[in-house]
Amino acid sequence: MSIADAALILDNALSAHQQWRAAIHVAVATGKRLEVAPMRQDDGCELGRWLHGEGQAQHRTRPLFTELIHSHQEFHVVASVVASILKGKSPEQAVALMEGNSKFAASSRALGIAIMRLKGELQKLPEADKF
């Protein structure tokens, strides 16, 4: 996989992450239930498939790749907690979990930062190391 392909996956992942975050906020605001099981699985989204597949094969020794895997896993865990609370019909508790400096907000920020940091590192690689 070329660096351009990896960068595109990371760009798409950032966009998808922002959409997930927005969908979770909407669900909390409207009381809509979210499926917990898919949120818990960090290999079900495009980024997760790449992290556990081609990304792992090509970049597993990079510390920023490892950081991204951990940030991605943490986001899925925290998002699934919010979804579980919503499923239990406790929107007030879900809102509290998402506000300000909550674990959800922190994991969301950490994931976005980890995506951008890895993308930046990959784009700086000498051509021979990009593939």
C-alpha angles and dihedrals in degrees: 000000000000124000088248089058092048091048090051091051090050092048090049090047092054091050092046090048090053090050091049091049091049092047091052091050091049091048091051092047094048100034091241113160120240127205107254102196097061091048092053092056111083093190097058098080127068093258092049092050090051093045092052095038129031094358091055091048093051106031109023093118094057113099091216089055090053089047090053092050091052094045091049093049092047092050091052092049094049093043090052090052090054090047091049091052091049090049087055087055097245104130093161091060091045091052090051090053091055104043129107112318095001123143089256092053092045094048090046092052092044091053093050091048093047091052092051094044093053092045090051092049093049092049091055094054120115110257094254091057096048098082 
